[in-house]
Amino acid sequence: MAGPVESMSGDATLAAIERFNAAFNRQDIDATMAAMTDDPIFENTNPPPDGQRSVGADAVRQAFSEFFASSPGAQFEVEEQFAAGKRGVVRWIYRWQNPGGEGHVRGVDIFTVRDGKVVEKLSYVKG
């Protein structure tokens, strides 16, 4: 028997993702974590080919904190985003600038939202 189906509009899902992304781009760890559920999952893009999976608030906070420390001033620019129910997709360009130069990479995040907060963020990059 299937469990209860959670109903959420695409607009509500996008609003939750946009709150999360705004906090993430500010590199505000407390606001980023506040935009997530208490049981988040994050899959990053390193090391290739599968990245690393962080499960739980402490592990996700640590992963994001390490990213913010290693990439000050980095920004994700949204190229396209859409949602259907509790799932959302954001196609982005990640730009950075550091003493070694500047660069960018393109990628996509696949989000799952529950109760107005991000519960899962799966990141993928081109190349």
C-alpha positions, 0 to 999 in steps of 0.5 A, a space after each residue: 500500500 502506498 503512503 500518503 501523497 503530498 500535494 504541493 503546487 509548482 509555485 510553492 516549490 519554486 518559492 521554497 527553492 528560491 528562498 534556499 538559493 538566495 540564502 546560499 548565494 549570500 553564503 549565509 549558512 544559518 539561513 541556508 539551513 533554515 530553508 531546509 528540513 531537519 533531515 536534508 540530503 545533499 549530493 555534490 559534484 566532487 569527487 567525480 564521477 559520483 560526488 559525495 552524499 551528505 545526509 542529515 543536518 550536521 553533515 549538510 551544514 558541514 558540506 555547505 560550510 566547507 564550500 563557502 569557505 573554499 569559494 568566497 564570493 562564488 555565485 550561482 546564476 539561474 538560467 532556467 527553473 521549473 517545478 512540478 509538485 514537490 520536485 524542482 529543477 534549476 539549470 545554473 551557471 556557477 561563476 567564481 573568481 580567485 587569485 588564480 583567475 576566474 571561471 565558470 561551469 554549468 550544471 543543474 540541481 534537482 530539488 525535492 521540497 517538503 512542507 515549504 522547505 528543501 529536503 533534497 538537493 542533488 547537484 550535477 555539472 557538465 563536463 
